[in-house]
Amino acid sequence: MADKVTVQLKHDLGIPSHHIEEVEDLPIAEILTNSLTGFEQYTLGLNSLMFKNDYYKAIDYFNKALSIDQGFVLAKVQLANAYFFTNQSDKCEKTLQSILQHQYKLSNVSS
């Protein structure tokens, strides 16, 4: 639904039709996940990172999110981040390699 609203919003804002048709926007489910449970685990992981500085708990949450949706690339990015900050370089490198398979999903995500 959000994706349909986005297209209409672009028209309402006066963005030229040719631009809307030429630029590929991935559906939100493709950038994030279709799984509400996976997204919940991801959010709990972010909370553990950002507000509790508990990288190990965050790793657990991100892994749970990824067990639900292996294509959830933002969960992989945050998992690699948590591995990096916990000096788990082998796991970080492996996770970064798996991100490369889905890097196209990150093209429209700003940091």
Steps between C-alpha positions, in 0.01 A plus 500: 500500500781741588652442158174594324472812712859592410429493127191717542692738726763544230229592250338737751836672561530569130791268428506445123348171388805407295716527812260283702501238226879503449613485863468156655361510852514173684194411704542557873464127557800446272715753687386391845298182545152364450508344845360697790675264742830544317461876507419487872822306565695751292350789698585332829855457372525868408368589845766281660770671294389859522357531848657221701840456331439125528661372182470133598125526555472691173683217323241256636212715376650557156567128461138429595382750239721334241380152592155625401611687185847430359454784250454767769810693397475781754501238776818360342659845495427553869615146581833567327525824697441317829753231409755771418458674835527169688824407321346206317682571176440162337125526553505864393679415176265209426197723559642777281553247221136392525392866478665523159239257365228749590680831464249619239250531786718766659509732199204707621583493870667806644722478804 
